[in-house]
Amino acid sequence: MVGYAYISGDVANHAFRTAANRPINPATDDLGTLAGTWASFGLGINASGQVVGYALTSDNAATLPFLYSGGVIYDLNNLIPVRSGWDLIVAYGINYAGQIVGIGTHNGLDRPFLLTPAQSKEQCKKGGWKNFGFKNQGQCIQFVNTGK
């Protein structure tokens, strides 16, 4: 189960992940927030326990989509190519294959997005790493091996 809740002693919502029909345990279920943000909201989860959602910047001027995976919360905008023309805003769902859907702007126009992670070393070869926004084949293979 995923969502958001006020954490005792804090003034903001934090995304959480917990088992169904179980109370939220702030010590183990709080996913935290992205650097430079003050609140986070979990919206989707897959069977691997990866969570997606969004965080609010400290001035409430922007939302940043996130992926929580392996105990780390990532800004999705940092996982796509820098000059792609995309500014991702909210991540709504993630499936068993790690594909993430959400809303963003592409070249200034609101658009839905689908992010598909590289799943095999073969996808990284023969320039395929470029399709996933990696700097080189080695970086793509490292991601396939470690998820980072």
DSSP file (Angstrom, degrees, kcal/mol; ACC not computed):
  #  RESIDUE AA STRUCTURE BP1 BP2  ACC     N-H-->O    O-->H-N    N-H-->O    O-->H-N    TCO  KAPPA ALPHA  PHI   PSI    X-CA   Y-CA   Z-CA
    1    1 A M              0   0    0      0, 0.0    17,-2.5     0, 0.0     2,-0.3   0.000 360.0 360.0 360.0 143.9    0.0    0.0    0.0
    2    2 A V  E     +A   17   0A   0     15,-0.2     2,-0.3    41,-0.1    15,-0.2  -0.948 360.0 108.4-137.1 154.5    1.3    3.5   -0.8
    3    3 A G  E     -A   16   0A   0     13,-1.5    13,-1.8    -2,-0.3    39,-1.5  -0.913  55.4 -80.5 175.2-146.7    0.1    7.0   -0.1
    4    4 A Y  E     +A   15   0A   0     -2,-0.3     2,-0.3    11,-0.3    11,-0.2  -0.989  36.4 170.4-149.6 152.7    1.0   10.0    2.0
    5    5 A A  E     -A   14   0A   0      9,-1.9     9,-2.3    -2,-0.3     2,-0.3  -0.987  39.8 -95.0-157.4 156.5    0.5   11.0    5.6
    6    6 A Y  E     -A   13   0A   0     -2,-0.3     2,-0.4     7,-0.2     7,-0.2  -0.637  39.5-139.3 -74.2 134.6    1.6   13.6    8.2
    7    7 A I    >   -     0   0    0      5,-0.9     3,-2.4    -2,-0.3     5,-0.2  -0.827  30.0 -98.0 -96.7 133.9    4.5   12.4   10.2
    8    8 A S  T 3  S+     0   0    0     -2,-0.4     3,-0.1     1,-0.3    -1,-0.1  -0.224 110.1  16.7 -52.0 131.3    4.4   13.2   13.9
    9    9 A G  T 3  S+     0   0    0      1,-0.3     2,-0.3    -3,-0.0    -1,-0.3   0.459 109.2  98.4  83.7   1.8    6.4   16.3   14.7
   10   10 A D    <   -     0   0    0     -3,-2.4    -1,-0.3     2,-0.1    -4,-0.0  -0.797  64.5-146.0-117.4 161.6    6.6   17.4   11.1
   11   11 A V  S    S+     0   0    0     -2,-0.3     2,-0.3    -3,-0.1    -3,-0.1   0.329  75.2  64.1-107.6   6.6    4.4   20.0    9.2
   12   12 A A  S    S-     0   0    0     -5,-0.2    -5,-0.9    -7,-0.1     2,-0.2  -0.888  82.5-102.3-132.1 158.7    4.3   18.2    5.9
   13   13 A N  E     -A    6   0A   0     -2,-0.3    27,-1.6    -7,-0.2     2,-0.4  -0.492  33.1-161.7 -71.7 146.5    3.0   15.1    4.2
   14   14 A H  E     -A    5   0A   0     -9,-2.3    -9,-1.9    25,-0.2    28,-0.1  -0.991  22.6-112.9-128.2 142.0    5.5   12.4    3.5
   15   15 A A  E     -AB   4  32A   0     17,-0.7    16,-2.8    -2,-0.4    17,-0.5  -0.402  40.1-169.8 -64.5 147.6    5.1    9.5    1.0
   16   16 A F  E     -AB   3  30A   0    -13,-1.8   -13,-1.5    14,-0.2     2,-0.4  -0.955  20.2-158.7-138.9 161.1    4.8    6.1    2.7
   17   17 A R  E     +A    2   0A   0     12,-1.6     2,-0.3    -2,-0.3   -15,-0.2  -0.983  27.8 150.4-137.7 126.5    4.8    2.4    1.8
   18   18 A T        -     0   0    0    -17,-2.5     2,-0.1    -2,-0.4     6,-0.1  -0.947  47.5 -85.0-148.9 167.2    3.4   -0.2    4.1
   19   19 A A    >   -     0   0    0     -2,-0.3     3,-1.0     4,-0.2    -2,-0.0  -0.436  57.8 -91.0 -73.1 151.7    1.7   -3.6    4.0
   20   20 A A  T 3  S+     0   0    0      1,-0.2    -1,-0.1    -2,-0.1     0, 0.0  -0.295 109.2  15.4 -61.7 146.6   -2.1   -3.7    3.5
   21   21 A N  T 3  S+     0   0    0      1,-0.2    -1,-0.2    -3,-0.1    -2,-0.1   0.792 103.5 113.2  58.7  32.1   -4.2   -3.7    6.6
   22   22 A R  S <  S-     0   0    0     -3,-1.0    -1,-0.2    -4,-0.0     3,-0.1  -0.992  70.9-111.3-132.0 139.9   -1.3   -2.5    8.7
   23   23 A P        -     0   0    0      0, 0.0     2,-0.3     0, 0.0    -4,-0.2  -0.317  42.5 -97.0 -66.7 154.5   -0.8    0.8   10.5
   24   24 A I        -     0   0    0     -6,-0.1     3,-0.1     1,-0.0    -6,-0.1  -0.558  31.3-156.4 -72.4 130.5    1.9    3.1    9.2
   25   25 A N    >>  -     0   0    0     -2,-0.3     4,-3.3     1,-0.1     3,-1.3  -0.930   2.4-157.9-107.4 106.1    5.2    2.9   11.1
   26   26 A P  H 3> S+     0   0    0      0, 0.0     4,-0.8     0, 0.0    -1,-0.1   0.797  89.1  60.0 -56.6 -29.7    7.1    6.2   10.6
   27   27 A A  H 34 S+     0   0    0      1,-0.2    -3,-0.0     2,-0.1    -2,-0.0   0.822 124.7  14.9 -69.2 -30.0   10.4    4.5   11.4
   28   28 A T  H <4 S+     0   0    0     -3,-1.3    -1,-0.2   -11,-0.0    -4,-0.0   0.632 127.3  48.2-118.3 -19.7   10.2    2.0    8.5
   29   29 A D  H  < S+     0   0    0     -4,-3.3   -12,-1.6   -13,-0.1     2,-0.4   0.638  78.1 103.3-103.0 -16.4    7.4    3.2    6.2
   30   30 A D  E  <  -B   16   0A   0     -4,-0.8   -14,-0.2    -5,-0.5   -15,-0.1  -0.560  49.1-167.1 -71.4 121.9    8.3    7.0    5.7
   31   31 A L  E     -     0   0A   0    -16,-2.8    -1,-0.2    -2,-0.4   -15,-0.1   0.541  28.1-145.5 -87.9  -7.6    9.9    7.4    2.3
   32   32 A G  E     -B   15   0A   0    -17,-0.5   -17,-0.7     8,-0.1     2,-0.3  -0.366  20.7 -78.4  78.6-159.4   11.1   10.9    3.0
   33   33 A T        -     0   0    0    -19,-0.1    40,-0.1     4,-0.1     2,-0.1  -0.883  40.1 -92.7-137.1 166.7   11.4   13.7    0.4
   34   34 A L    >   -     0   0    0     -2,-0.3     3,-1.9     5,-0.2    40,-0.1  -0.469  57.7 -84.5 -75.0 154.3   13.7   14.8   -2.4
   35   35 A A  T 3  S+     0   0    0      1,-0.3    -1,-0.1    -2,-0.1     3,-0.1  -0.374 118.5  22.3 -57.3 135.6   16.4   17.3   -1.6
   36   36 A G  T 3  S+     0   0    0      1,-0.3    22,-1.7    -3,-0.1     2,-0.3   0.514 106.5 100.7  82.3   5.5   15.0   20.8   -1.8
   37   37 A T  E <   -C   57   0B   0     -3,-1.9    -1,-0.3    20,-0.3    20,-0.2  -0.823  53.9-161.0-119.9 162.2   11.5   19.7   -1.3
   38   38 A W  E    S+     0   0B   0     18,-2.1     2,-0.3    -2,-0.3    19,-0.1   0.559  72.7  30.9-118.3 -12.9    9.3   19.8    1.8
   39   39 A A  E     -C   56   0B   0     17,-0.9    17,-2.1   -27,-0.1     2,-0.3  -0.988  58.3-165.2-145.9 152.6    6.5   17.3    1.1
   40   40 A S  E     -C   55   0B   0    -27,-1.6     2,-0.4    -2,-0.3    15,-0.2  -0.986   4.6-158.8-141.0 152.3    6.1   14.0   -0.9
   41   41 A F  E     -C   54   0B   0     13,-2.8    13,-1.8    -2,-0.3     2,-0.4  -0.972  11.0-146.6-136.0 116.0    3.1   12.0   -2.1
   42   42 A G  E     +C   53   0B   0    -39,-1.5    11,-0.3    -2,-0.4     3,-0.1  -0.701  26.2 163.3 -83.5 129.9    3.2    8.4   -3.1
   43   43 A L  E     +     0   0B   0      9,-3.0     2,-0.3    -2,-0.4    10,-0.2   0.659  56.4  26.7-119.6 -26.6    0.8    7.5   -5.9
   44   44 A G  E     -C   52   0B   0      8,-1.9     8,-2.2    47,-0.1     2,-0.3  -0.986  52.5-177.3-144.9 152.0    1.8    4.1   -7.3
   45   45 A I  E     -C   51   0B   0     -2,-0.3     2,-0.2     6,-0.2    49,-0.2  -0.992  10.4-152.4-145.4 148.8    3.6    0.9   -6.3
   46   46 A N    >   -     0   0    0      4,-1.6     3,-2.0    -2,-0.3    49,-0.1  -0.633  41.3 -92.3-113.8 178.9    4.6   -2.3   -8.1
   47   47 A A  T 3  S+     0   0    0      1,-0.3    49,-0.1    -2,-0.2    48,-0.0   0.695 123.4  60.4 -65.9 -19.2    5.1   -5.8   -6.8
   48   48 A S  T 3  S-     0   0    0      2,-0.1    -1,-0.3     1,-0.0     3,-0.1   0.495 118.1-110.5 -84.4  -3.9    8.8   -5.1   -6.3
   49   49 A G    <   +     0   0    0     -3,-2.0     2,-0.3     1,-0.3    -2,-0.1   0.541  66.9 148.8  86.0   7.1    8.0   -2.3   -3.8
   50   50 A Q        -     0   0    0     19,-0.1    -4,-1.6    20,-0.1     2,-0.4  -0.577  31.0-157.0 -73.4 138.1    9.1    0.5   -6.1
   51   51 A V  E     -CD  45  68B   0     17,-2.1    17,-3.5    -2,-0.3     2,-0.3  -0.925  11.3-170.0-121.2 141.2    7.1    3.6   -5.4
   52   52 A V  E     +CD  44  67B   0     -8,-2.2    -9,-3.0    -2,-0.4    -8,-1.9  -0.893  29.1 110.0-123.6 159.6    6.4    6.6   -7.7
   53   53 A G  E     -CD  42  66B   0     13,-1.4    13,-1.8    -2,-0.3    38,-1.1  -0.904  54.4 -80.5 174.3-144.4    4.8   10.0   -6.9
   54   54 A Y  E     -CD  41  65B   0    -13,-1.8   -13,-2.8    11,-0.3     2,-0.3  -0.981  20.6-146.3-149.8 161.0    5.8   13.6   -6.6
   55   55 A A  E     -CD  40  64B   0      9,-2.3     9,-2.6    -2,-0.3     2,-0.4  -0.931  19.1-126.9-126.6 152.0    7.3   16.1   -4.2
   56   56 A L  E     -CD  39  63B   0    -17,-2.1   -18,-2.1    -2,-0.3   -17,-0.9  -0.838  25.4-120.4 -99.8 133.8    6.7   19.8   -3.7
   57   57 A T  E >   -C   37   0B   0      5,-2.5     3,-2.4    -2,-0.4   -20,-0.3  -0.294  34.3-102.7 -65.9 159.4    9.5   22.3   -3.8
   58   58 A S  T 3  S+     0   0    0    -22,-1.7    -1,-0.1     1,-0.3   -21,-0.1   0.750 124.6  45.1 -59.6 -25.5   10.0   24.3   -0.7
   59   59 A D  T 3  S-     0   0    0      3,-0.1    -1,-0.3     0, 0.0    -2,-0.1   0.327 108.9-123.1 -98.0   7.4    8.4   27.4   -2.2
   60   60 A N  S <  S+     0   0    0     -3,-2.4    -2,-0.1     2,-0.2     3,-0.1   0.651  78.4 122.7  60.5  17.3    5.5   25.3   -3.7
   61   61 A A  S    S+     0   0    0      1,-0.1     2,-0.3    -5,-0.0    -1,-0.1   0.711  72.1  16.3 -81.6 -20.3    6.4   26.6   -7.1
   62   62 A A        -     0   0    0     -5,-0.0    -5,-2.5     2,-0.0     2,-0.4  -0.982  61.9-134.4-150.4 158.1    7.0   23.2   -8.7
   63   63 A T  E     -D   56   0B   0     -2,-0.3    -7,-0.2    -7,-0.2    27,-0.0  -0.917  17.3-157.4-111.9 145.6    6.4   19.5   -8.4
   64   64 A L  E     -D   55   0B   0     -9,-2.6    -9,-2.3    -2,-0.4    25,-0.2  -0.987  14.6-133.4-123.4 124.4    9.1   16.9   -9.0
   65   65 A P  E     -D   54   0B   0      0, 0.0    11,-2.2     0, 0.0    12,-0.5  -0.480  29.1-164.6 -75.1 146.6    8.3   13.3   -9.9
   66   66 A F  E     -DE  53  75B   0    -13,-1.8   -13,-1.4     9,-0.2     2,-0.4  -0.916  22.6-152.9-133.1 160.5   10.1   10.6   -8.0
   67   67 A L  E     -DE  52  74B   0      7,-2.0     7,-3.3    -2,-0.3     2,-0.6  -1.000  12.0-158.8-124.3 126.4   11.0    7.0   -8.0
   68   68 A Y  E     +DE  51  73B   0    -17,-3.5   -17,-2.1    -2,-0.4     2,-0.3  -0.943  29.3 153.1-104.9 118.5   11.7    5.2   -4.6
   69   69 A S  E >   - E   0  72B   0      3,-2.7     3,-1.4    -2,-0.6   -19,-0.1  -0.984  59.5  -0.1-149.8 132.4   13.7    2.1   -5.3
   70   70 A G  T 3  S-     0   0    0     -2,-0.3     3,-0.1     1,-0.3    -1,-0.1   0.811 128.8 -54.7  61.8  31.1   16.1    0.1   -3.1
   71   71 A G  T 3  S+     0   0    0      1,-0.2     2,-0.4     0, 0.0    -1,-0.3   0.537 118.0 104.3  82.4   6.1   15.8    2.5   -0.2
   72   72 A V  E <   -E   69   0B   0     -3,-1.4    -3,-2.7     2,-0.0     2,-0.5  -0.954  61.3-142.7-124.1 140.9   16.7    5.6   -2.3
   73   73 A I  E     -E   68   0B   0     -2,-0.4     2,-0.4    -5,-0.2    -5,-0.2  -0.908  22.5-165.5-103.7 125.8   14.4    8.3   -3.6
   74   74 A Y  E     -E   67   0B   0     -7,-3.3    -7,-2.0    -2,-0.5     2,-0.6  -0.886  23.5-127.2-114.9 140.2   15.3    9.6   -7.1
   75   75 A D  E >   -E   66   0B   0     -2,-0.4     3,-1.8    -9,-0.2     4,-0.3  -0.777  21.2-146.2 -78.6 118.1   14.2   12.7   -9.0
   76   76 A L  G >  S+     0   0    0    -11,-2.2     3,-1.7    -2,-0.6     4,-0.3   0.791  95.3  66.3 -60.5 -27.9   12.9   11.3  -12.3
   77   77 A N  G >  S+     0   0    0    -12,-0.5     3,-0.6     1,-0.3    -1,-0.3   0.767  97.5  55.3 -64.9 -22.8   14.1   14.4  -14.2
   78   78 A N  G <  S+     0   0    0     -3,-1.8    -1,-0.3     1,-0.2    -2,-0.2   0.504 102.5  57.8 -85.1  -4.0   17.7   13.4  -13.3
   79   79 A L  G <  S+     0   0    0     -3,-1.7    -1,-0.2    -4,-0.3    -2,-0.2   0.329  96.8  70.4-107.6   5.7   17.2    9.9  -14.9
   80   80 A I  S <  S-     0   0    0     -3,-0.6    53,-0.1    -4,-0.3    52,-0.1  -0.807 100.7 -75.5-116.8 162.1   16.3   11.2  -18.4
   81   81 A P    >   -     0   0    0      0, 0.0     3,-1.3     0, 0.0     5,-0.3  -0.278  39.5-130.7 -58.1 139.2   18.5   12.9  -21.0
   82   82 A V  T 3  S+     0   0    0      1,-0.3     3,-0.4    51,-0.2     4,-0.0   0.884 103.7  39.8 -60.3 -43.8   19.3   16.5  -20.1
   83   83 A R  T 3  S+     0   0    0      1,-0.2    -1,-0.3     2,-0.1     0, 0.0  -0.107  79.2 114.4-101.0  36.3   18.4   17.9  -23.6
   84   84 A S  S <  S-     0   0    0     -3,-1.3    -1,-0.2     2,-0.2    -2,-0.1   0.656  82.6-121.1 -79.5 -15.3   15.3   15.8  -24.2
   85   85 A G  S    S+     0   0    0     -3,-0.4    22,-3.0     1,-0.3    23,-0.4   0.394  73.2 124.8  87.5  -3.2   12.9   18.7  -24.1
   86   86 A W  E     -F  106   0C   0     -5,-0.3     2,-0.4    20,-0.2    -1,-0.3  -0.701  40.4-176.5 -95.5 142.2   11.0   17.0  -21.2
   87   87 A D  E     -F  105   0C   0     18,-2.4    18,-2.3    -2,-0.3     2,-0.2  -0.896  23.5-149.4-128.2 101.4   10.2   18.4  -17.8
   88   88 A L  E     +F  104   0C   0     -2,-0.4    16,-0.3    16,-0.2   -11,-0.1  -0.491  20.7 174.7 -75.1 141.0    8.5   15.6  -15.9
   89   89 A I  E     +     0   0C   0     14,-2.4     2,-0.4     1,-0.4    15,-0.2   0.804  58.6   8.5-114.7 -53.3    6.0   16.8  -13.3
   90   90 A V  E     -F  103   0C   0     13,-2.0    13,-2.2   -25,-0.1     2,-0.5  -1.000  53.6-150.8-138.7 136.5    4.1   13.9  -11.7
   91   91 A A  E     +F  102   0C   0    -38,-1.1    11,-0.3    -2,-0.4   -48,-0.2  -0.941  17.6 175.8-104.0 124.8    4.6   10.1  -11.8
   92   92 A Y  E     +     0   0C   0      9,-2.5     2,-0.3    -2,-0.5    10,-0.2   0.777  55.7  10.2-100.8 -32.1    1.3    8.3  -11.3
   93   93 A G  E     -F  101   0C   0      8,-1.5     8,-2.2   -49,-0.1     2,-0.3  -0.986  46.2-163.9-152.1 158.3    2.0    4.6  -11.8
   94   94 A I  E     -F  100   0C   0     -2,-0.3     6,-0.2     6,-0.2   -49,-0.2  -0.993  16.9-153.6-142.6 136.4    4.7    1.9  -12.1
   95   95 A N    >   -     0   0    0      4,-1.8     3,-2.0    -2,-0.3   -49,-0.1  -0.394  39.7 -85.5-104.5-176.0    4.2   -1.7  -13.4
   96   96 A Y  T 3  S+     0   0    0      1,-0.3   -50,-0.1     2,-0.1    -1,-0.0   0.760 126.9  54.3 -60.5 -27.2    6.1   -5.0  -12.8
   97   97 A A  T 3  S-     0   0    0      2,-0.1    -1,-0.3     1,-0.0     3,-0.1   0.427 119.3-108.7 -87.4   0.2    8.5   -4.1  -15.6
   98   98 A G    <   +     0   0    0     -3,-2.0     2,-0.3     1,-0.3    -2,-0.1   0.560  65.8 153.2  83.1   8.2    9.4   -0.8  -14.0
   99   99 A Q        -     0   0    0     17,-0.1    -4,-1.8    18,-0.1     2,-0.4  -0.553  29.9-154.1 -71.9 134.7    7.7    1.3  -16.6
  100  100 A I  E     -FG  94 115C   0     15,-2.1    15,-3.0    -2,-0.3     2,-0.3  -0.928   8.5-164.8-116.2 133.0    6.5    4.6  -15.2
  101  101 A V  E     +FG  93 114C   0     -8,-2.2    -9,-2.5    -2,-0.4    -8,-1.5  -0.883  28.1 118.4-114.6 149.3    3.6    6.7  -16.4
  102  102 A G  E     -FG  91 113C   0     11,-1.7    11,-2.4    -2,-0.3     2,-0.4  -0.941  53.6 -75.4-175.6-162.6    2.9   10.3  -15.6
  103  103 A I  E     +FG  90 112C   0    -13,-2.2   -14,-2.4    -2,-0.3   -13,-2.0  -0.944  47.8 142.1-123.5 141.8    2.5   13.9  -16.8
  104  104 A G  E     -FG  88 111C   0      7,-2.8     7,-3.2    -2,-0.4     2,-0.4  -0.881  46.0 -95.4-155.5-172.5    5.1   16.3  -17.9
  105  105 A T  E     -FG  87 110C   0    -18,-2.3   -18,-2.4    -2,-0.3     2,-0.5  -0.967  25.2-163.5-117.3 138.5    5.8   19.0  -20.5
  106  106 A H  E >  S-FG  86 109C   0      3,-2.9     3,-1.6    -2,-0.4   -20,-0.2  -0.973  80.5 -19.4-121.8 116.6    7.6   18.4  -23.7
  107  107 A N  T 3  S-     0   0    0    -22,-3.0    -1,-0.1    -2,-0.5   -21,-0.1   0.877 131.8 -49.2  51.5  40.6    8.9   21.5  -25.4
  108  108 A G  T 3  S+     0   0    0    -23,-0.4     2,-0.4     1,-0.2    -1,-0.3   0.370 116.5 108.9  87.6  -3.7    6.4   23.6  -23.4
  109  109 A L  E <  S-G  106   0C   0     -3,-1.6    -3,-2.9     1,-0.0    -1,-0.2  -0.892  73.9-111.9-110.5 136.8    3.3   21.5  -24.0
  110  110 A D  E     +G  105   0C   0     -2,-0.4    -5,-0.3    -5,-0.2    -7,-0.0  -0.429  49.3 162.8 -64.1 132.9    1.6   19.2  -21.5
  111  111 A R  E     -G  104   0C   0     -7,-3.2    -7,-2.8    -2,-0.1     2,-0.2  -0.994  39.7-114.4-149.6 149.8    2.0   15.6  -22.4
  112  112 A P  E     -G  103   0C   0      0, 0.0     2,-0.3     0, 0.0    -9,-0.3  -0.533  36.7-154.8 -75.6 156.4    1.7   12.1  -20.8
  113  113 A F  E     -G  102   0C   0    -11,-2.4   -11,-1.7    -2,-0.2     2,-0.4  -0.956  17.0-161.8-132.5 156.3    4.9   10.2  -20.6
  114  114 A L  E     -G  101   0C   0     -2,-0.3     2,-0.5   -13,-0.2   -13,-0.2  -0.969  11.1-162.8-132.8 116.8    6.0    6.5  -20.4
  115  115 A L  E     -G  100   0C   0    -15,-3.0   -15,-2.1    -2,-0.4    17,-0.1  -0.885   4.9-169.9-100.8 129.5    9.5    5.8  -19.1
  116  116 A T        -     0   0    0     -2,-0.5   -17,-0.1   -17,-0.2   -18,-0.1  -0.970  14.0-141.6-121.5 116.4   10.8    2.3  -19.9
  117  117 A P        -     0   0    0      0, 0.0     2,-0.2     0, 0.0   -18,-0.1  -0.397  28.8 -98.1 -75.9 152.9   14.0    1.2  -18.2
  118  118 A A        -     0   0    0      1,-0.1     3,-0.1    14,-0.1    11,-0.0  -0.528  39.4-175.8 -64.9 132.6   16.7   -0.8  -19.9
  119  119 A Q        +     0   0    0     -2,-0.2     2,-0.3     1,-0.2    -1,-0.1   0.639  57.8  29.9-108.6 -20.3   16.1   -4.5  -18.9
  120  120 A S  S >> S-     0   0    0      1,-0.1     3,-0.6    25,-0.0     4,-0.6  -0.962  71.9-119.0-142.2 157.7   19.0   -6.3  -20.5
  121  121 A K  H >> S+     0   0    0     -2,-0.3     3,-1.1     1,-0.2     4,-0.7   0.833 112.6  64.4 -61.8 -32.3   22.6   -5.8  -21.5
  122  122 A E  H >4 S+     0   0    0      1,-0.3     3,-0.9     2,-0.2    -1,-0.2   0.857  95.7  57.3 -60.8 -35.6   21.5   -6.6  -25.1
  123  123 A Q  H <4 S+     0   0    0     -3,-0.6    -1,-0.3     1,-0.2     8,-0.2   0.738 103.8  55.0 -67.1 -20.8   19.4   -3.4  -25.1
  124  124 A C  H <<>S+     0   0    0     -3,-1.1     5,-1.2    -4,-0.6     3,-0.4   0.667  93.3  90.6 -84.9 -18.0   22.4   -1.4  -24.3
  125  125 A K  T X<5S+     0   0    0     -3,-0.9     3,-2.0    -4,-0.7    -3,-0.0  -0.282  79.1  24.2 -82.4 164.2   24.5   -2.6  -27.2
  126  126 A K  T 3 5S-     0   0    0      1,-0.3    -1,-0.2     2,-0.1    -4,-0.0   0.843 137.3 -50.8  53.6  41.9   24.9   -1.2  -30.8
  127  127 A G  T > 5S+     0   0    0     -3,-0.4     3,-1.7     1,-0.1     4,-0.4   0.435 105.8 125.4  80.9  -0.9   23.9    2.3  -29.7
  128  128 A G  G X>5 +     0   0    0     -3,-2.0     3,-1.3     1,-0.3     4,-0.6   0.775  60.1  73.3 -60.6 -26.0   20.8    1.1  -27.9
  129  129 A W  G >4XS+     0   0    0     -5,-1.2     5,-1.8     1,-0.3     3,-0.9   0.791  86.5  64.7 -58.1 -27.8   22.0    2.9  -24.7
  130  130 A K  G X45S+     0   0    0     -3,-1.7     3,-1.1     1,-0.2    -1,-0.3   0.838  92.2  62.3 -65.2 -32.5   21.1    6.2  -26.4
  131  131 A N  G <45S+     0   0    0     -3,-1.3    -1,-0.2    -4,-0.4    -2,-0.2   0.747 106.3  45.4 -64.7 -23.2   17.4    5.2  -26.4
  132  132 A F  G <<5S-     0   0    0     -3,-0.9    -1,-0.3    -4,-0.6    -2,-0.2   0.392 117.8-109.6-102.6   1.4   17.4    5.1  -22.6
  133  133 A G  T < 5 +     0   0    0     -3,-1.1    -3,-0.2    -4,-0.3   -51,-0.2   0.641  65.2 148.7  84.2  15.0   19.3    8.4  -22.2
  134  134 A F      < -     0   0    0     -5,-1.8    -1,-0.2     1,-0.1     3,-0.1  -0.456  53.0-129.3 -81.2 158.1   22.6    6.9  -20.9
  135  135 A K  S    S-     0   0    0      1,-0.2     2,-0.3    -2,-0.1    -1,-0.1   0.793  84.2 -12.1 -74.9 -29.0   25.9    8.6  -21.6
  136  136 A N  S  > S-     0   0    0     -7,-0.1     4,-1.6     1,-0.1    -1,-0.2  -0.956  75.7 -90.7-161.1 174.3   27.5    5.4  -23.0
  137  137 A Q  H  > S+     0   0    0     -2,-0.3     4,-2.5     1,-0.2     5,-0.2   0.880 120.1  56.6 -63.5 -39.4   27.1    1.6  -23.2
  138  138 A G  H  > S+     0   0    0      1,-0.2     4,-2.4     2,-0.2    -1,-0.2   0.886 105.6  50.3 -60.9 -40.6   28.9    1.0  -19.9
  139  139 A Q  H  > S+     0   0    0      2,-0.2     4,-2.0     1,-0.2    -1,-0.2   0.890 110.8  50.1 -65.7 -38.6   26.6    3.3  -17.9
  140  140 A C  H  X S+     0   0    0     -4,-1.6     4,-2.2     2,-0.2    -2,-0.2   0.932 111.3  47.5 -64.0 -46.9   23.6    1.5  -19.4
  141  141 A I  H  X S+     0   0    0     -4,-2.5     4,-2.4     1,-0.2    -2,-0.2   0.886 109.3  54.3 -63.7 -39.0   25.0   -2.0  -18.5
  142  142 A Q  H  X S+     0   0    0     -4,-2.4     4,-2.6     1,-0.2     6,-0.5   0.916 108.5  49.7 -60.3 -42.2   25.8   -0.8  -15.0
  143  143 A F  H  X S+     0   0    0     -4,-2.0     4,-3.0     5,-0.3    -2,-0.2   0.919 109.8  50.0 -63.1 -43.2   22.2    0.3  -14.6
  144  144 A V  H  < S+     0   0    0     -4,-2.2    -1,-0.2     1,-0.2    -2,-0.2   0.908 116.4  42.9 -60.6 -41.3   20.9   -3.1  -15.8
  145  145 A N  H  < S+     0   0    0     -4,-2.4    -2,-0.2    -5,-0.2    -1,-0.2   0.858 134.3  13.8 -73.4 -37.0   23.2   -4.8  -13.3
  146  146 A T  H  < S-     0   0    0     -4,-2.6    -3,-0.2    -5,-0.2    -2,-0.2   0.600  89.9-121.3-119.1 -16.0   22.6   -2.6  -10.3
  147  147 A G     <        0   0    0     -4,-3.0    -4,-0.2    -5,-0.4    -3,-0.1   0.578 360.0 360.0  78.3   9.6   19.6   -0.4  -10.9
  148  148 A K              0   0    0     -6,-0.5    -5,-0.3    -5,-0.1    -4,-0.1   0.322 360.0 360.0-131.6 360.0   21.8    2.6  -10.4
